[in-house]
Amino acid sequence: MKSDLINGKPVKSIILFALPIMLSSMLQYNYNLVDNIIVGRFVGTDALAAVGNVGSINGFIIGTSLGLTSGFTISVAQAYGARKFDKMNKYAGNSITLAFVIGMVIMIVAHFLSRPLLKAIDTPDDIIDMSAQYIDVLYYAVPIQMSLNNFNALSRAVGDSKRPLYFLIVSVIVNLLLDILFVGAFKWGVIGAAWATAISELVAAVLSAISVLKYTEEYNIDKTALKIDGKVSWAQIKIGIPISLQFSITSIGSMVLQTAVNGFGSSVIAGFTAAGRVEQLTNIPMSGLGVGNMTFVSQNYGAGKYERIIKSVKRIFILDVIVSLACSAILVSIGPFIVKLFMKEYNAQIMDAAMHYLWAIAECYSLVAVLFVFRNTLQGLGFTYANMIAGAGELFGRLAVALVFTPLIGFNAICYAGPVAWLLADIPLVIIYLNKKKNFKKLIDNQKQISKG
């Protein structure tokens, strides 16, 4: 059953639509969580540090690709909201081919950049080989991952957030079994964990492709629609590039920050990695509501229902702030238990680094709620340049902390890099949204006058 985001009650519709997205994110999170726990316990602290060390680089490459696919499908959701189904199918078919082609290009480029990037962030000599082995395998799967995320986004564009969840459940089970087999039984180390992730993503991508192309009634994507259309491609890329740049800029800041972390040694790297995984877990409900609101906004913008957009943003913002307060409590109460899962044996230095980080972000977690709500709202409206501006704010914040404050006050500065970056991203997003809100109110007044006249 699909969610009616155009006619249903805004908050109820968004929550029902967002719940499967949250569960999907939870399962997606488990790809990394399972990899990290199994690697940390079966291989050791250095292996965990090696996997965690590539996070910022992987985020740079994968974030770039995911930003593009997000932009591709905004046009699909807006066409669906406007009930222009011929255009919707054309946009959808073009996005499928475009995502795979760009994924292939990124895979080739990333493969040659992986080791130079690892050296650029001062990866310790004792883990650089393992880091390179892990990330090289993940890059082979970039076209698969881009296709998977594009097909999932196409399902959500027409209100179906459940099927991607079902396919992801299958994929996570495959990932877990292969992790145990490759890392635990075959002793392949970090390479085994990477191949387990790549193969499980392939399974999910195939299932999602079959669902969209064969069993989603809203779509009628034939061979003609799958051909690359230069005009459509450029229109989709123009929407996707600012989102992609936002991810890239943010990831560059994370890479610089990772360089600073690497100067503290493998134990601190492992603690920073484990804390980052806990942070990702608590981000899921806030992110899910933001993504749900983005699809809601896209469809209602296409349908010209501007008043529903204003109401949804206000209510989802309040809800997301409340959720952020609950997540702050989870960070500091349950965080230590999750961090322990990553350790083969207890390490006080790892735990100390992790908890310093978690306490710092817990104090400022409402800033993340602001970020998710307004960034996704503007993205749904197609004003994706705002993402790039926000990304620049995040980059400046992380650079300032890594280059200026870390040499002065040490690891404590790194712990507050996130909150500083969030604040600098929030300010332009809120200002841009309030400006767009004024325009919507004028359009609403015009609609009311037309209906009266």
N, C-alpha and C positions, 0 to 999 in steps of 0.2 A: 504493500500500500504506500502510495506517494503522499508527501505532505503538500497541502494546498497553501502555498505561501502568498498567493495573490488575494484570496478571499477569506481565509481563516483568521482567527484572532492572532494578532502579531506575536505576542510573547509565547503563547501556547504553541503556535505553529513553529516558531523558531526553536523552542526547546525540544519539541518532538522530532524536528528535523536534525537538531544538533546532537541528540543523544547517541545515535548510531555513529556520528562523526567522532564523538568523544571516545566511544568504545573502539572505533577503528584506530584512532590515535594511540589509545592504550595498547592495542595489539602491535601497532607499528613500533611503539616505544619498546615493546618486548623483544623485537629483533635485536636492538642494541643491548638491552638489559640482559637477555639470555646470553648473548655473545660475551658480554663483560663478566658476568658471574662465572660462566663455564671457563672462560680464559683465565680469569683471576684464580679460580680454585684448582683447575687442572694443570695450568702452565706456570702461573706465579705472578708476582708483583710487577716484574719487568714487562711481562707480556701485557698485563692490564694497562700499564703506563704507555706501552707502544700503541695499543688500540685507542686509548684516550687521546694520545698525542696527535693523531690524525684527524680528530674531530673538527678542528677549525678549518683545515684544508679541505676535508670532505664536504664540510658545510659550504665552503666557497664554491666548489664545483657543482654539488647537488643543488644548493640554493639557487644558483644561476639558472639551472635547468628547470627547477620547480617554479621559479618566478615567471619564466616564459610560458609554461603550460597553464598557470593560473590566469595569465593575461589572455591566452587563446580562448578559454572557455567563458570568460566574462561576456563576450559578444554572443555566445550561444545562449546563455541564460537571459540576456536582454531580448534577444529575438524570440525566445520562448515566451517571455512575459508579454511581448507585443503580439503574440500569436502569428508571427511571420515564419511559418514552418519550412517553407522552401529555403529561405535564408538560413534558418537554423541548421538544416541538414547540410547545406553547403559549408557553413562555418565549422560544423562538427567534423565533416569528412576532411576538410583542409587541415584542421588541428591534429588529426590522427597521423597523417603523413608527415606534417611539419615537425611534430614532436619527435618522431622516430629519426628523421633526417638530422635534425639538430643534435639529438642524442648521440648519433654516430660521430658527428664532428667533435662534440665535447669529449667523447671517449678517447679519440685519437690524440687530441691536444693535451688532455689531462694526463694521459699515460706518459708523455714525454716531460711533463712538468712536475710529476710527483716527487722525485728525489731532490731536484733543485729547491722545491718549496720546503721539503723537510729540512734541508740544510739551512734555508733562509730563516726558519723559526728556531734555529739553534737546537735541533733535536739531539739529545745526548747520544754519544757514540754507542753506548750499550743497548740502545733500543732502536736505532735508526733502521737497521736491516729488517727487523720485525715490522716496524711501521710501514716501510716501503712494500713489503710482501702483502700486508693486509690491504693497503689502499689500492695497490695495482689491481687486485682481483675485483674490488668494488667498482673500479672504473670500467671494467669490462661490462658491467651490468648497467651502466648509465642509460643506454637506449631502452633497456627493459624498464628501468625505474621511471624514465620520462613517459613511456607509453602507459605504464600502470597508473601513474598519477593523472595522466590526461584522460584515460578511460573512466577512472573514478570521478574526476571532475565533470565529465560529460553526464554521468549518471546523476550527480547532485544538481547539475544545471536544470534538470527537469523534475526535481523534487524527490529523487530516489537516493536516499542516503543509507539504505539498508543492505542492498546487494553488495556494495563494496565491503561492508562489514563481514558478510558471510564468506566472501572469498578470502578476506584477510585472516579469518579464523583458520581456514584450511592452510593458508600459507604459514601462519605462526606454528601450527602443529608440525608441518614439514620442517620448518627451521629448527625447532627444538629437537626433533628426532635426528636431523642431520648434524646438529651441533654435538649431540651426545656421541654419534657415530664417528664423525670426522675428528673431533678434538679429544673426546674421552677414550674411544676405542682405538682409532687409527693413529692417534698421537700426532696429528698434522699441525697442531699449534694454531697460531693466528691465521694461517692460510686456510685451515679447515673451517674456522669460524666465518671467514669471509665468503668462502664458497657456499656454505650453508645459507647465508643471507641471500646471495645472488640467485641460487636455485629456487629458493622459496619465493622470491620476488617474481621469478619467471612463471611459476605456477599461478600466482595471483593475477599477473598480467594477462595470461592466456584466458583465464576464467572471466575476467572483467571485459576483455575484448569480445568474447563470444556473447556475453550478456548484452552489451551495447549494440552490437551489430546484428544480432539475431533475435533477441528477446525483449528489447525495449521498444514498446509500441510507438512512442513519440518520434523515434528516429526511423528514417528510411534512407540509409546511407548506401548508395550504389557506387559502382566503380568510377563513375564520372565525378561524384562528390569527393572521392579520395585523391583525385588529381590535384597537384599543387596549382593554385590560382595566385598569380603574382600580386594582384590587387588585394585579395582577401588576406594573403599571407602578410603583406606589409601592414595592413590595418590591425591584424592580430599581434604582430611583432611590436607595433607602436604602443599597444596597450601593455604587452608583456615586458618590454625592455625596462621601463622604470621600476617595475616590481622586481625584475631580475637584478637590476643594479642595486636596489635596496638590499636584497639578500647578499649580493657580492660585497657591497660596501661594509655591511655589518660583519660579514665573515672576515674581511681584511682586518677589521678592528679586533676580532676574536683571535686571528692569527698573530697579530702583534702582541696581544695579551698573553697568548700561549707561549710566545717567545720569552716573555717576562717570567711566566710560571716555570718554564724549563730551566731557568737559572737556579731554582731552588732544589733540584734533584728529583730522582724517580719517586720517592715516597710522597712528596708534595704534589707531583704530577698525578699520581694515583689517587690521592685524596681529592684533588681538584676535579678529576674525572668522575669519581664516585658521587661527589656533591652535585656535579652537573647533571648526572643521571636522575638524581632525586628532584632537582629543579625541573627537568623536563617532564617528570611525572606530574608534578603539581601545576604545570603550565596547561595541561591537557583540557581541563574544564573551561578555563578562561579562553583558550584558543578555540575550542569547539563552539562556544557561544559566538565568538567573533566570526568564524567561518560561516556558521549558520546565518548570522545576520547579513553577511556579505551576499549570500545567495538570495536571501529575502529582499535585500536592497536592489540587487540586479534585476530580479523579476519585476518588482513593483516600479522600478524606474522605467523599465521597458513598457509597462502597462500604464504609465503616467499617474500612478497613485502616490503622489508625493507626501500627502498627509500621513499615510501609513509608515513611510520611511522615517519621518520625524518622530512619531510615537515610538517606533521600535528602537531607534537609537537611544532615546532617553531611558526607556525601561530596561533595555539590555545593559546599558551602562551601569545603572543602579544595581542590577543583579550581578554583574561581573565584579563590581567592587566588593559586594558582600561575599562572593565566592573567593575573592583574593584574600580576604581576612581569614577565612576558614583554611585556605591553603597555607597561609603563613604559620598557623598553628600546627599544621601537619608537618611542615618543613622541620621545625625544631623538636617536635615530639616523636615522630616516627622516623625522621631522617637518620638518626644513629643506627637504628636497626637495619635499615636498608643498606647503609654504608658497610656494615659488617658482612653483608652477603658477598661483597666483592673481595673479601680478604681470605686468603688461604689460611693464614693465622693472624691473630690480632696484632695490629701495628699502631702504636699510640700516635706516631707522627702523621700517619694517614688520617686517623680519626680527628686529630686536632685541626688539621688543614681543612678537612671537609666541614666540620662544625663551625669553624670561623666563617667560612663562606656562606653556609646556610643561615646563620644568624643575621649576617649582614643583609642578605636579600629579603629575608622574612620581614625585616623592619620597613621595607619600602615596596612591598609586593603590589600594593594598589596601583602603583605606576604602570605595572604590566597590564592591568585591566584596562586602563585608559588607552594604552598602546594597541591592544588587540581590538577594542571596539572601534576606535576612530580610524585606524589603519585599514581594517577590513571594510568599514562603511565606505570610505573614499574609493577603495579598490572596486567595490561593487558598483559604484557610480561611474566607474571608468576614469576617474581622476587619479590615475596611477602615478603621476609625477609627484604627488604628495608622499608616496612611499620612498621615492628617491631622496627627497628633502629630509624626511625622517631618518633614513639610513645614514645620511651625511652627519646628522646630529649624533646618532649612535657611534659612528666612527670617530668623531671628534672626542666624544666622552671617553671611549676606550683608549684612544691614543694618548690623551692627556694623562690618564691614570697610569698606563704602562710606561710611558717615557718620562713623565715628570714626577709623579708621586711615588711610584714603586721604589725608585732608588732612594727616596727620602724616608719612607715609613715601612717598606717591605711588603710582605704578603697581605697585610691588612688593607693596603690600597687596592690590590687586585680584587679583594672581596667586595669592594664598593664600586667596581667598574661598571657592573650591570645597572645598579640604580642610577648612577650618573648618566649612563647612556640612555636609559629609558626616559628620564626627565627631559633630556635634550631632544629626544624624538617626539615626546608628547606635545611639547609646546607648539611646534608648527602644525601638527595634525589637528589639534583642537581649534587653532585660529582658522585654518583652511575650512574645516567643517562648519564652523559658525558662519563663515562667509557664504558657503553653499546653502546653509539653512535659510538665510535671508532671501536668496533667490527662489528657493522652494516655496516660501510663504507668498511671494509675489505670484508664482505660478498657480498656487492654490486659490488665491483671491481671484485671479483671472478665470479659473475653472468655475468658481462659484458664480461669477457675473454672467458667464456664458450660459450656465444652466438656468439662471433666473430669466435671462433675456430671450 
